[in-house]
Amino acid sequence: MFHATVARIVHYLRNRLVGKTLATVQVQDDANVYGKGGTTAAEFKRAMTGKKVLDARQQGKYFWYDRYMKSTI
């Protein structure tokens, strides 16, 4: 069941989000999500705001999207 649900989400993201820039990002502070990754909701929001979504992908029951990052070099 997870794979079909995740595939549907990825399909939706590809149709509606890929190619767009995230003007605003809403986050919920959740230690189970951000604490395990060694970050905070505020840091995640700062990192994502203003980024362009390049693609949406999945591996099994997990999905993510790629974003454009300007080089700092």
PDB file of N, H, CA, C and O in Angstrom:
ATOM      1  N   MET A   1       0.820  -1.198   0.000  1.00  0.00           N
ATOM      2  CA  MET A   1       0.000   0.000   0.000  1.00  0.00           C
ATOM      3  C   MET A   1       0.862   1.258   0.000  1.00  0.00           C
ATOM      4  O   MET A   1       0.527   2.228  -0.680  1.00  0.00           O
ATOM      5  N   PHE A   2       1.972   1.264   0.754  1.00  0.00           N
ATOM      6  H   PHE A   2       2.244   0.476   1.307  1.00  0.00           H
ATOM      7  CA  PHE A   2       2.814   2.452   0.814  1.00  0.00           C
ATOM      8  C   PHE A   2       3.328   2.847  -0.558  1.00  0.00           C
ATOM      9  O   PHE A   2       3.336   4.028  -0.905  1.00  0.00           O
ATOM     10  N   HIS A   3       3.758   1.866  -1.339  1.00  0.00           N
ATOM     11  H   HIS A   3       3.752   0.907  -1.057  1.00  0.00           H
ATOM     12  CA  HIS A   3       4.369   2.167  -2.628  1.00  0.00           C
ATOM     13  C   HIS A   3       3.390   2.870  -3.563  1.00  0.00           C
ATOM     14  O   HIS A   3       3.773   3.811  -4.257  1.00  0.00           O
ATOM     15  N   ALA A   4       2.147   2.433  -3.592  1.00  0.00           N
ATOM     16  H   ALA A   4       1.836   1.668  -3.027  1.00  0.00           H
ATOM     17  CA  ALA A   4       1.151   3.076  -4.448  1.00  0.00           C
ATOM     18  C   ALA A   4       0.872   4.502  -3.969  1.00  0.00           C
ATOM     19  O   ALA A   4       0.737   5.421  -4.777  1.00  0.00           O
ATOM     20  N   THR A   5       0.788   4.675  -2.666  1.00  0.00           N
ATOM     21  H   THR A   5       0.898   3.929  -2.010  1.00  0.00           H
ATOM     22  CA  THR A   5       0.540   6.010  -2.109  1.00  0.00           C
ATOM     23  C   THR A   5       1.711   6.942  -2.402  1.00  0.00           C
ATOM     24  O   THR A   5       1.513   8.084  -2.816  1.00  0.00           O
ATOM     25  N   VAL A   6       2.916   6.458  -2.189  1.00  0.00           N
ATOM     26  H   VAL A   6       3.077   5.530  -1.853  1.00  0.00           H
ATOM     27  CA  VAL A   6       4.105   7.268  -2.451  1.00  0.00           C
ATOM     28  C   VAL A   6       4.214   7.588  -3.934  1.00  0.00           C
ATOM     29  O   VAL A   6       4.551   8.714  -4.298  1.00  0.00           O
ATOM     30  N   ALA A   7       3.936   6.624  -4.787  1.00  0.00           N
ATOM     31  H   ALA A   7       3.662   5.708  -4.491  1.00  0.00           H
ATOM     32  CA  ALA A   7       3.976   6.864  -6.234  1.00  0.00           C
ATOM     33  C   ALA A   7       2.986   7.959  -6.622  1.00  0.00           C
ATOM     34  O   ALA A   7       3.284   8.794  -7.476  1.00  0.00           O
ATOM     35  N   ARG A   8       1.828   7.957  -6.007  1.00  0.00           N
ATOM     36  H   ARG A   8       1.585   7.278  -5.314  1.00  0.00           H
ATOM     37  CA  ARG A   8       0.815   8.982  -6.301  1.00  0.00           C
ATOM     38  C   ARG A   8       1.294  10.358  -5.849  1.00  0.00           C
ATOM     39  O   ARG A   8       1.095  11.348  -6.553  1.00  0.00           O
ATOM     40  N   ILE A   9       1.920  10.422  -4.685  1.00  0.00           N
ATOM     41  H   ILE A   9       2.081   9.618  -4.113  1.00  0.00           H
ATOM     42  CA  ILE A   9       2.445  11.695  -4.181  1.00  0.00           C
ATOM     43  C   ILE A   9       3.536  12.220  -5.111  1.00  0.00           C
ATOM     44  O   ILE A   9       3.543  13.401  -5.456  1.00  0.00           O
ATOM     45  N   VAL A  10       4.450  11.353  -5.515  1.00  0.00           N
ATOM     46  H   VAL A  10       4.444  10.393  -5.234  1.00  0.00           H
ATOM     47  CA  VAL A  10       5.535  11.757  -6.414  1.00  0.00           C
ATOM     48  C   VAL A  10       4.962  12.250  -7.741  1.00  0.00           C
ATOM     49  O   VAL A  10       5.426  13.254  -8.282  1.00  0.00           O
ATOM     50  N   HIS A  11       3.968  11.557  -8.263  1.00  0.00           N
ATOM     51  H   HIS A  11       3.591  10.742  -7.823  1.00  0.00           H
ATOM     52  CA  HIS A  11       3.315  11.978  -9.503  1.00  0.00           C
ATOM     53  C   HIS A  11       2.710  13.376  -9.332  1.00  0.00           C
ATOM     54  O   HIS A  11       2.870  14.235 -10.199  1.00  0.00           O
ATOM     55  N   TYR A  12       2.021  13.598  -8.221  1.00  0.00           N
ATOM     56  H   TYR A  12       1.891  12.900  -7.516  1.00  0.00           H
ATOM     57  CA  TYR A  12       1.413  14.897  -7.931  1.00  0.00           C
ATOM     58  C   TYR A  12       2.486  15.988  -7.837  1.00  0.00           C
ATOM     59  O   TYR A  12       2.325  17.064  -8.414  1.00  0.00           O
ATOM     60  N   LEU A  13       3.582  15.717  -7.111  1.00  0.00           N
ATOM     61  H   LEU A  13       3.712  14.843  -6.642  1.00  0.00           H
ATOM     62  CA  LEU A  13       4.659  16.699  -6.976  1.00  0.00           C
ATOM     63  C   LEU A  13       5.286  17.033  -8.325  1.00  0.00           C
ATOM     64  O   LEU A  13       5.576  18.196  -8.607  1.00  0.00           O
ATOM     65  N   ARG A  14       5.492  16.021  -9.153  1.00  0.00           N
ATOM     66  H   ARG A  14       5.255  15.077  -8.923  1.00  0.00           H
ATOM     67  CA  ARG A  14       6.080  16.270 -10.474  1.00  0.00           C
ATOM     68  C   ARG A  14       5.176  17.150 -11.328  1.00  0.00           C
ATOM     69  O   ARG A  14       5.664  18.008 -12.064  1.00  0.00           O
ATOM     70  N   ASN A  15       3.881  16.948 -11.240  1.00  0.00           N
ATOM     71  H   ASN A  15       3.484  16.251 -10.642  1.00  0.00           H
ATOM     72  CA  ASN A  15       2.939  17.730 -12.042  1.00  0.00           C
ATOM     73  C   ASN A  15       2.748  19.147 -11.533  1.00  0.00           C
ATOM     74  O   ASN A  15       2.499  20.054 -12.327  1.00  0.00           O
ATOM     75  N   ARG A  16       2.857  19.359 -10.241  1.00  0.00           N
ATOM     76  H   ARG A  16       3.059  18.623  -9.596  1.00  0.00           H
ATOM     77  CA  ARG A  16       2.482  20.647  -9.678  1.00  0.00           C
ATOM     78  C   ARG A  16       3.598  21.438  -9.006  1.00  0.00           C
ATOM     79  O   ARG A  16       3.438  22.633  -8.756  1.00  0.00           O
ATOM     80  N   LEU A  17       4.729  20.791  -8.707  1.00  0.00           N
ATOM     81  H   LEU A  17       4.858  19.820  -8.910  1.00  0.00           H
ATOM     82  CA  LEU A  17       5.763  21.484  -7.949  1.00  0.00           C
ATOM     83  C   LEU A  17       7.086  21.610  -8.697  1.00  0.00           C
ATOM     84  O   LEU A  17       7.772  22.624  -8.569  1.00  0.00           O
ATOM     85  N   VAL A  18       7.448  20.606  -9.466  1.00  0.00           N
ATOM     86  H   VAL A  18       6.891  19.782  -9.570  1.00  0.00           H
ATOM     87  CA  VAL A  18       8.738  20.619 -10.171  1.00  0.00           C
ATOM     88  C   VAL A  18       8.799  21.813 -11.124  1.00  0.00           C
ATOM     89  O   VAL A  18       7.861  22.067 -11.880  1.00  0.00           O
ATOM     90  N   GLY A  19       9.901  22.531 -11.076  1.00  0.00           N
ATOM     91  H   GLY A  19      10.662  22.325 -10.462  1.00  0.00           H
ATOM     92  CA  GLY A  19      10.094  23.708 -11.917  1.00  0.00           C
ATOM     93  C   GLY A  19       9.694  25.005 -11.244  1.00  0.00           C
ATOM     94  O   GLY A  19       9.919  26.081 -11.797  1.00  0.00           O
ATOM     95  N   LYS A  20       9.106  24.923 -10.064  1.00  0.00           N
ATOM     96  H   LYS A  20       8.924  24.049  -9.614  1.00  0.00           H
ATOM     97  CA  LYS A  20       8.668  26.119  -9.348  1.00  0.00           C
ATOM     98  C   LYS A  20       9.618  26.437  -8.209  1.00  0.00           C
ATOM     99  O   LYS A  20      10.347  25.573  -7.722  1.00  0.00           O
ATOM    100  N   THR A  21       9.594  27.698  -7.792  1.00  0.00           N
ATOM    101  H   THR A  21       9.001  28.401  -8.187  1.00  0.00           H
ATOM    102  CA  THR A  21      10.421  28.157  -6.686  1.00  0.00           C
ATOM    103  C   THR A  21       9.564  28.246  -5.432  1.00  0.00           C
ATOM    104  O   THR A  21       8.429  28.722  -5.476  1.00  0.00           O
ATOM    105  N   LEU A  22      10.110  27.788  -4.325  1.00  0.00           N
ATOM    106  H   LEU A  22      11.031  27.402  -4.290  1.00  0.00           H
ATOM    107  CA  LEU A  22       9.392  27.806  -3.051  1.00  0.00           C
ATOM    108  C   LEU A  22       9.483  29.205  -2.446  1.00  0.00           C
ATOM    109  O   LEU A  22      10.480  29.554  -1.814  1.00  0.00           O
ATOM    110  N   ALA A  23       8.444  29.990  -2.645  1.00  0.00           N
ATOM    111  H   ALA A  23       7.634  29.706  -3.159  1.00  0.00           H
ATOM    112  CA  ALA A  23       8.431  31.370  -2.143  1.00  0.00           C
ATOM    113  C   ALA A  23       8.267  31.398  -0.629  1.00  0.00           C
ATOM    114  O   ALA A  23       8.910  32.197   0.051  1.00  0.00           O
ATOM    115  N   THR A  24       7.415  30.537  -0.101  1.00  0.00           N
ATOM    116  H   THR A  24       6.892  29.888  -0.653  1.00  0.00           H
ATOM    117  CA  THR A  24       7.226  30.427   1.340  1.00  0.00           C
ATOM    118  C   THR A  24       7.219  28.954   1.714  1.00  0.00           C
ATOM    119  O   THR A  24       6.786  28.104   0.936  1.00  0.00           O
ATOM    120  N   VAL A  25       7.696  28.668   2.894  1.00  0.00           N
ATOM    121  H   VAL A  25       8.047  29.359   3.526  1.00  0.00           H
ATOM    122  CA  VAL A  25       7.750  27.292   3.395  1.00  0.00           C
ATOM    123  C   VAL A  25       7.160  27.289   4.796  1.00  0.00           C
ATOM    124  O   VAL A  25       7.552  28.094   5.642  1.00  0.00           O
ATOM    125  N   GLN A  26       6.221  26.387   5.040  1.00  0.00           N
ATOM    126  H   GLN A  26       5.903  25.734   4.353  1.00  0.00           H
ATOM    127  CA  GLN A  26       5.636  26.231   6.363  1.00  0.00           C
ATOM    128  C   GLN A  26       6.178  24.949   6.974  1.00  0.00           C
ATOM    129  O   GLN A  26       6.209  23.908   6.317  1.00  0.00           O
ATOM    130  N   VAL A  27       6.602  25.021   8.220  1.00  0.00           N
ATOM    131  H   VAL A  27       6.576  25.866   8.753  1.00  0.00           H
ATOM    132  CA  VAL A  27       7.139  23.854   8.907  1.00  0.00           C
ATOM    133  C   VAL A  27       6.470  23.707  10.266  1.00  0.00           C
ATOM    134  O   VAL A  27       5.934  24.664  10.824  1.00  0.00           O
ATOM    135  N   GLN A  28       6.515  22.496  10.779  1.00  0.00           N
ATOM    136  H   GLN A  28       6.951  21.718  10.326  1.00  0.00           H
ATOM    137  CA  GLN A  28       6.039  22.233  12.126  1.00  0.00           C
ATOM    138  C   GLN A  28       7.223  21.711  12.918  1.00  0.00           C
ATOM    139  O   GLN A  28       7.872  20.752  12.503  1.00  0.00           O
ATOM    140  N   ASP A  29       7.507  22.324  14.040  1.00  0.00           N
ATOM    141  H   ASP A  29       6.979  23.104  14.378  1.00  0.00           H
ATOM    142  CA  ASP A  29       8.653  21.919  14.851  1.00  0.00           C
ATOM    143  C   ASP A  29       8.373  20.550  15.462  1.00  0.00           C
ATOM    144  O   ASP A  29       7.494  20.413  16.312  1.00  0.00           O
ATOM    145  N   ASP A  30       9.122  19.536  15.028  1.00  0.00           N
ATOM    146  H   ASP A  30       9.836  19.647  14.337  1.00  0.00           H
ATOM    147  CA  ASP A  30       8.923  18.161  15.477  1.00  0.00           C
ATOM    148  C   ASP A  30      10.288  17.507  15.672  1.00  0.00           C
ATOM    149  O   ASP A  30      11.003  17.247  14.704  1.00  0.00           O
ATOM    150  N   ALA A  31      10.641  17.248  16.914  1.00  0.00           N
ATOM    151  H   ALA A  31      10.060  17.460  17.700  1.00  0.00           H
ATOM    152  CA  ALA A  31      11.949  16.670  17.229  1.00  0.00           C
ATOM    153  C   ALA A  31      12.127  15.296  16.601  1.00  0.00           C
ATOM    154  O   ALA A  31      13.257  14.903  16.309  1.00  0.00           O
ATOM    155  N   ASN A  32      11.044  14.554  16.386  1.00  0.00           N
ATOM    156  H   ASN A  32      10.126  14.873  16.623  1.00  0.00           H
ATOM    157  CA  ASN A  32      11.146  13.233  15.752  1.00  0.00           C
ATOM    158  C   ASN A  32      11.568  13.346  14.294  1.00  0.00           C
ATOM    159  O   ASN A  32      12.173  12.420  13.753  1.00  0.00           O
ATOM    160  N   VAL A  33      11.265  14.443  13.664  1.00  0.00           N
ATOM    161  H   VAL A  33      10.774  15.195  14.103  1.00  0.00           H
ATOM    162  CA  VAL A  33      11.625  14.646  12.259  1.00  0.00           C
ATOM    163  C   VAL A  33      12.976  15.344  12.150  1.00  0.00           C
ATOM    164  O   VAL A  33      13.890  14.827  11.508  1.00  0.00           O
ATOM    165  N   TYR A  34      13.107  16.486  12.759  1.00  0.00           N
ATOM    166  H   TYR A  34      12.364  16.905  13.280  1.00  0.00           H
ATOM    167  CA  TYR A  34      14.307  17.306  12.588  1.00  0.00           C
ATOM    168  C   TYR A  34      15.437  16.913  13.529  1.00  0.00           C
ATOM    169  O   TYR A  34      16.605  17.011  13.155  1.00  0.00           O
ATOM    170  N   GLY A  35      15.119  16.474  14.729  1.00  0.00           N
ATOM    171  H   GLY A  35      14.170  16.394  15.033  1.00  0.00           H
ATOM    172  CA  GLY A  35      16.143  16.113  15.705  1.00  0.00           C
ATOM    173  C   GLY A  35      17.011  14.968  15.234  1.00  0.00           C
ATOM    174  O   GLY A  35      18.221  14.975  15.456  1.00  0.00           O
ATOM    175  N   LYS A  36      16.408  13.980  14.583  1.00  0.00           N
ATOM    176  H   LYS A  36      15.425  13.975  14.402  1.00  0.00           H
ATOM    177  CA  LYS A  36      17.159  12.826  14.088  1.00  0.00           C
ATOM    178  C   LYS A  36      18.095  13.212  12.954  1.00  0.00           C
ATOM    179  O   LYS A  36      19.098  12.538  12.719  1.00  0.00           O
ATOM    180  N   GLY A  37      17.774  14.286  12.252  1.00  0.00           N
ATOM    181  H   GLY A  37      16.959  14.833  12.443  1.00  0.00           H
ATOM    182  CA  GLY A  37      18.612  14.751  11.152  1.00  0.00           C
ATOM    183  C   GLY A  37      19.644  15.777  11.589  1.00  0.00           C
ATOM    184  O   GLY A  37      20.444  16.249  10.781  1.00  0.00           O
ATOM    185  N   GLY A  38      19.623  16.120  12.872  1.00  0.00           N
ATOM    186  H   GLY A  38      18.973  15.737  13.529  1.00  0.00           H
ATOM    187  CA  GLY A  38      20.592  17.072  13.391  1.00  0.00           C
ATOM    188  C   GLY A  38      20.327  18.505  12.970  1.00  0.00           C
ATOM    189  O   GLY A  38      21.260  19.295  12.827  1.00  0.00           O
ATOM    190  N   THR A  39      19.063  18.848  12.772  1.00  0.00           N
ATOM    191  H   THR A  39      18.305  18.206  12.888  1.00  0.00           H
ATOM    192  CA  THR A  39      18.714  20.210  12.375  1.00  0.00           C
ATOM    193  C   THR A  39      17.464  20.641  13.128  1.00  0.00           C
ATOM    194  O   THR A  39      16.981  19.917  13.999  1.00  0.00           O
ATOM    195  N   THR A  40      16.944  21.805  12.801  1.00  0.00           N
ATOM    196  H   THR A  40      17.336  22.393  12.093  1.00  0.00           H
ATOM    197  CA  THR A  40      15.704  22.297  13.403  1.00  0.00           C
ATOM    198  C   THR A  40      14.728  22.668  12.292  1.00  0.00           C
ATOM    199  O   THR A  40      15.105  22.784  11.126  1.00  0.00           O
ATOM    200  N   ALA A  41      13.494  22.849  12.670  1.00  0.00           N
ATOM    201  H   ALA A  41      13.188  22.755  13.617  1.00  0.00           H
ATOM    202  CA  ALA A  41      12.485  23.259  11.699  1.00  0.00           C
ATOM    203  C   ALA A  41      12.839  24.621  11.102  1.00  0.00           C
ATOM    204  O   ALA A  41      12.657  24.843   9.905  1.00  0.00           O
ATOM    205  N   ALA A  42      13.344  25.526  11.932  1.00  0.00           N
ATOM    206  H   ALA A  42      13.492  25.345  12.904  1.00  0.00           H
ATOM    207  CA  ALA A  42      13.715  26.869  11.454  1.00  0.00           C
ATOM    208  C   ALA A  42      14.852  26.799  10.439  1.00  0.00           C
ATOM    209  O   ALA A  42      14.834  27.506   9.432  1.00  0.00           O
ATOM    210  N   GLU A  43      15.849  25.940  10.708  1.00  0.00           N
ATOM    211  H   GLU A  43      15.864  25.365  11.527  1.00  0.00           H
ATOM    212  CA  GLU A  43      16.963  25.793   9.766  1.00  0.00           C
ATOM    213  C   GLU A  43      16.495  25.191   8.452  1.00  0.00           C
ATOM    214  O   GLU A  43      16.934  25.611   7.382  1.00  0.00           O
ATOM    215  N   PHE A  44      15.605  24.211   8.528  1.00  0.00           N
ATOM    216  H   PHE A  44      15.248  23.870   9.397  1.00  0.00           H
ATOM    217  CA  PHE A  44      15.056  23.589   7.328  1.00  0.00           C
ATOM    218  C   PHE A  44      14.280  24.626   6.508  1.00  0.00           C
ATOM    219  O   PHE A  44      14.420  24.685   5.286  1.00  0.00           O
ATOM    220  N   LYS A  45      13.476  25.428   7.172  1.00  0.00           N
ATOM    221  H   LYS A  45      13.363  25.380   8.165  1.00  0.00           H
ATOM    222  CA  LYS A  45      12.699  26.466   6.489  1.00  0.00           C
ATOM    223  C   LYS A  45      13.619  27.442   5.773  1.00  0.00           C
ATOM    224  O   LYS A  45      13.384  27.782   4.613  1.00  0.00           O
ATOM    225  N   ARG A  46      14.672  27.898   6.459  1.00  0.00           N
ATOM    226  H   ARG A  46      14.863  27.622   7.401  1.00  0.00           H
ATOM    227  CA  ARG A  46      15.639  28.822   5.840  1.00  0.00           C
ATOM    228  C   ARG A  46      16.301  28.188   4.621  1.00  0.00           C
ATOM    229  O   ARG A  46      16.483  28.844   3.595  1.00  0.00           O
ATOM    230  N   ALA A  47      16.659  26.913   4.736  1.00  0.00           N
ATOM    231  H   ALA A  47      16.511  26.380   5.570  1.00  0.00           H
ATOM    232  CA  ALA A  47      17.362  26.225   3.643  1.00  0.00           C
ATOM    233  C   ALA A  47      16.473  26.005   2.431  1.00  0.00           C
ATOM    234  O   ALA A  47      16.976  25.958   1.308  1.00  0.00           O
ATOM    235  N   MET A  48      15.176  25.870   2.623  1.00  0.00           N
ATOM    236  H   MET A  48      14.768  25.909   3.535  1.00  0.00           H
ATOM    237  CA  MET A  48      14.269  25.554   1.516  1.00  0.00           C
ATOM    238  C   MET A  48      13.647  26.783   0.853  1.00  0.00           C
ATOM    239  O   MET A  48      13.356  26.758  -0.343  1.00  0.00           O
ATOM    240  N   THR A  49      13.444  27.836   1.602  1.00  0.00           N
ATOM    241  H   THR A  49      13.680  27.857   2.574  1.00  0.00           H
ATOM    242  CA  THR A  49      12.796  29.034   1.070  1.00  0.00           C
ATOM    243  C   THR A  49      13.629  29.639  -0.061  1.00  0.00           C
ATOM    244  O   THR A  49      14.828  29.874   0.085  1.00  0.00           O
ATOM    245  N   GLY A  50      12.968  29.881  -1.182  1.00  0.00           N
ATOM    246  H   GLY A  50      11.994  29.689  -1.301  1.00  0.00           H
ATOM    247  CA  GLY A  50      13.631  30.491  -2.333  1.00  0.00           C
ATOM    248  C   GLY A  50      14.309  29.505  -3.265  1.00  0.00           C
ATOM    249  O   GLY A  50      14.903  29.920  -4.260  1.00  0.00           O
ATOM    250  N   LYS A  51      14.241  28.219  -2.977  1.00  0.00           N
ATOM    251  H   LYS A  51      13.758  27.882  -2.168  1.00  0.00           H
ATOM    252  CA  LYS A  51      14.886  27.212  -3.827  1.00  0.00           C
ATOM    253  C   LYS A  51      13.929  26.709  -4.901  1.00  0.00           C
ATOM    254  O   LYS A  51      12.720  26.623  -4.685  1.00  0.00           O
ATOM    255  N   LYS A  52      14.486  26.380  -6.054  1.00  0.00           N
ATOM    256  H   LYS A  52      15.468  26.450  -6.229  1.00  0.00           H
ATOM    257  CA  LYS A  52      13.701  25.840  -7.166  1.00  0.00           C
ATOM    258  C   LYS A  52      13.669  24.318  -7.075  1.00  0.00           C
ATOM    259  O   LYS A  52      14.707  23.690  -6.864  1.00  0.00           O
ATOM    260  N   VAL A  53      12.504  23.727  -7.228  1.00  0.00           N
ATOM    261  H   VAL A  53      11.661  24.237  -7.399  1.00  0.00           H
ATOM    262  CA  VAL A  53      12.345  22.273  -7.183  1.00  0.00           C
ATOM    263  C   VAL A  53      12.688  21.704  -8.555  1.00  0.00           C
ATOM    264  O   VAL A  53      12.081  22.078  -9.559  1.00  0.00           O
ATOM    265  N   LEU A  54      13.664  20.797  -8.592  1.00  0.00           N
ATOM    266  H   LEU A  54      14.157  20.493  -7.777  1.00  0.00           H
ATOM    267  CA  LEU A  54      14.135  20.225  -9.850  1.00  0.00           C
ATOM    268  C   LEU A  54      13.461  18.910 -10.201  1.00  0.00           C
ATOM    269  O   LEU A  54      13.220  18.636 -11.376  1.00  0.00           O
ATOM    270  N   ASP A  55      13.152  18.089  -9.198  1.00  0.00           N
ATOM    271  H   ASP A  55      13.347  18.312  -8.243  1.00  0.00           H
ATOM    272  CA  ASP A  55      12.572  16.774  -9.473  1.00  0.00           C
ATOM    273  C   ASP A  55      11.963  16.211  -8.205  1.00  0.00           C
ATOM    274  O   ASP A  55      12.299  16.645  -7.103  1.00  0.00           O
ATOM    275  N   ALA A  56      11.070  15.249  -8.356  1.00  0.00           N
ATOM    276  H   ALA A  56      10.797  14.897  -9.251  1.00  0.00           H
ATOM    277  CA  ALA A  56      10.511  14.483  -7.241  1.00  0.00           C
ATOM    278  C   ALA A  56      10.844  13.026  -7.511  1.00  0.00           C
ATOM    279  O   ALA A  56      10.706  12.551  -8.638  1.00  0.00           O
ATOM    280  N   ARG A  57      11.288  12.308  -6.467  1.00  0.00           N
ATOM    281  H   ARG A  57      11.400  12.694  -5.551  1.00  0.00           H
ATOM    282  CA  ARG A  57      11.731  10.926  -6.644  1.00  0.00           C
ATOM    283  C   ARG A  57      11.229  10.047  -5.505  1.00  0.00           C
ATOM    284  O   ARG A  57      10.739  10.532  -4.485  1.00  0.00           O
ATOM    285  N   GLN A  58      11.365   8.745  -5.709  1.00  0.00           N
ATOM    286  H   GLN A  58      11.763   8.351  -6.537  1.00  0.00           H
ATOM    287  CA  GLN A  58      11.010   7.826  -4.651  1.00  0.00           C
ATOM    288  C   GLN A  58      11.935   6.618  -4.651  1.00  0.00           C
ATOM    289  O   GLN A  58      12.498   6.243  -5.679  1.00  0.00           O
ATOM    290  N   GLN A  59      12.075   6.026  -3.486  1.00  0.00           N
ATOM    291  H   GLN A  59      11.618   6.331  -2.650  1.00  0.00           H
ATOM    292  CA  GLN A  59      12.770   4.752  -3.324  1.00  0.00           C
ATOM    293  C   GLN A  59      11.928   3.970  -2.332  1.00  0.00           C
ATOM    294  O   GLN A  59      11.955   4.248  -1.133  1.00  0.00           O
ATOM    295  N   GLY A  60      11.186   2.999  -2.826  1.00  0.00           N
ATOM    296  H   GLY A  60      11.165   2.774  -3.800  1.00  0.00           H
ATOM    297  CA  GLY A  60      10.295   2.239  -1.949  1.00  0.00           C
ATOM    298  C   GLY A  60       9.221   3.133  -1.365  1.00  0.00           C
ATOM    299  O   GLY A  60       8.495   3.809  -2.094  1.00  0.00           O
ATOM    300  N   LYS A  61       9.123   3.132  -0.030  1.00  0.00           N
ATOM    301  H   LYS A  61       9.713   2.583   0.563  1.00  0.00           H
ATOM    302  CA  LYS A  61       8.077   3.920   0.629  1.00  0.00           C
ATOM    303  C   LYS A  61       8.517   5.341   0.962  1.00  0.00           C
ATOM    304  O   LYS A  61       7.773   6.074   1.614  1.00  0.00           O
ATOM    305  N   TYR A  62       9.704   5.744   0.531  1.00  0.00           N
ATOM    306  H   TYR A  62      10.309   5.149   0.001  1.00  0.00           H
ATOM    307  CA  TYR A  62      10.223   7.081   0.813  1.00  0.00           C
ATOM    308  C   TYR A  62      10.192   7.936  -0.447  1.00  0.00           C
ATOM    309  O   TYR A  62      10.389   7.432  -1.553  1.00  0.00           O
ATOM    310  N   PHE A  63       9.945   9.231  -0.276  1.00  0.00           N
ATOM    311  H   PHE A  63       9.785   9.641   0.622  1.00  0.00           H
ATOM    312  CA  PHE A  63      10.009  10.154  -1.409  1.00  0.00           C
ATOM    313  C   PHE A  63      10.741  11.413  -0.985  1.00  0.00           C
ATOM    314  O   PHE A  63      10.823  11.729   0.202  1.00  0.00           O
ATOM    315  N   TRP A  64      11.264  12.118  -1.953  1.00  0.00           N
ATOM    316  H   TRP A  64      11.197  11.862  -2.917  1.00  0.00           H
ATOM    317  CA  TRP A  64      11.964  13.377  -1.727  1.00  0.00           C
ATOM    318  C   TRP A  64      11.944  14.177  -3.018  1.00  0.00           C
ATOM    319  O   TRP A  64      11.553  13.667  -4.067  1.00  0.00           O
ATOM    320  N   TYR A  65      12.359  15.410  -2.939  1.00  0.00           N
ATOM    321  H   TYR A  65      12.677  15.824  -2.086  1.00  0.00           H
ATOM    322  CA  TYR A  65      12.510  16.194  -4.157  1.00  0.00           C
ATOM    323  C   TYR A  65      13.860  16.889  -4.146  1.00  0.00           C
ATOM    324  O   TYR A  65      14.384  17.276  -3.101  1.00  0.00           O
ATOM    325  N   ASP A  66      14.401  17.032  -5.347  1.00  0.00           N
ATOM    326  H   ASP A  66      13.975  16.718  -6.196  1.00  0.00           H
ATOM    327  CA  ASP A  66      15.676  17.711  -5.516  1.00  0.00           C
ATOM    328  C   ASP A  66      15.424  19.199  -5.675  1.00  0.00           C
ATOM    329  O   ASP A  66      14.404  19.613  -6.225  1.00  0.00           O
ATOM    330  N   ARG A  67      16.357  19.992  -5.193  1.00  0.00           N
ATOM    331  H   ARG A  67      17.186  19.656  -4.746  1.00  0.00           H
ATOM    332  CA  ARG A  67      16.201  21.442  -5.303  1.00  0.00           C
ATOM    333  C   ARG A  67      17.486  22.041  -5.853  1.00  0.00           C
ATOM    334  O   ARG A  67      18.564  21.458  -5.738  1.00  0.00           O
ATOM    335  N   TYR A  68      17.350  23.193  -6.439  1.00  0.00           N
ATOM    336  H   TYR A  68      16.474  23.667  -6.532  1.00  0.00           H
ATOM    337  CA  TYR A  68      18.489  23.913  -6.997  1.00  0.00           C
ATOM    338  C   TYR A  68      19.183  24.655  -5.880  1.00  0.00           C
ATOM    339  O   TYR A  68      18.544  25.369  -5.107  1.00  0.00           O
ATOM    340  N   MET A  69      20.484  24.490  -5.793  1.00  0.00           N
ATOM    341  H   MET A  69      21.003  23.910  -6.421  1.00  0.00           H
ATOM    342  CA  MET A  69      21.284  25.225  -4.814  1.00  0.00           C
ATOM    343  C   MET A  69      22.351  26.018  -5.556  1.00  0.00           C
ATOM    344  O   MET A  69      23.098  25.469  -6.366  1.00  0.00           O
ATOM    345  N   LYS A  70      22.413  27.293  -5.276  1.00  0.00           N
ATOM    346  H   LYS A  70      21.806  27.739  -4.618  1.00  0.00           H
ATOM    347  CA  LYS A  70      23.465  28.110  -5.873  1.00  0.00           C
ATOM    348  C   LYS A  70      24.799  27.731  -5.266  1.00  0.00           C
ATOM    349  O   LYS A  70      24.890  27.475  -4.066  1.00  0.00           O
ATOM    350  N   SER A  71      25.817  27.695  -6.077  1.00  0.00           N
ATOM    351  H   SER A  71      25.742  27.903  -7.053  1.00  0.00           H
ATOM    352  CA  SER A  71      27.151  27.377  -5.598  1.00  0.00           C
ATOM    353  C   SER A  71      27.679  28.502  -4.726  1.00  0.00           C
ATOM    354  O   SER A  71      27.474  29.678  -5.023  1.00  0.00           O
ATOM    355  N   THR A  72      28.356  28.137  -3.654  1.00  0.00           N
ATOM    356  H   THR A  72      28.523  27.181  -3.413  1.00  0.00           H
ATOM    357  CA  THR A  72      28.917  29.147  -2.758  1.00  0.00           C
ATOM    358  C   THR A  72      30.397  29.372  -3.049  1.00  0.00           C
ATOM    359  O   THR A  72      31.072  30.087  -2.308  1.00  0.00           O
ATOM    360  N   ILE A  73      30.901  28.774  -4.110  1.00  0.00           N
ATOM    361  H   ILE A  73      30.353  28.193  -4.711  1.00  0.00           H
ATOM    362  CA  ILE A  73      32.325  28.920  -4.454  1.00  0.00           C
ATOM    363  C   ILE A  73      32.520  30.154  -5.307  1.00  0.00           C
ATOM    364  O   ILE A  73      33.644  30.458  -5.705  1.00  0.00           O
TER     365      ILE A  73
END
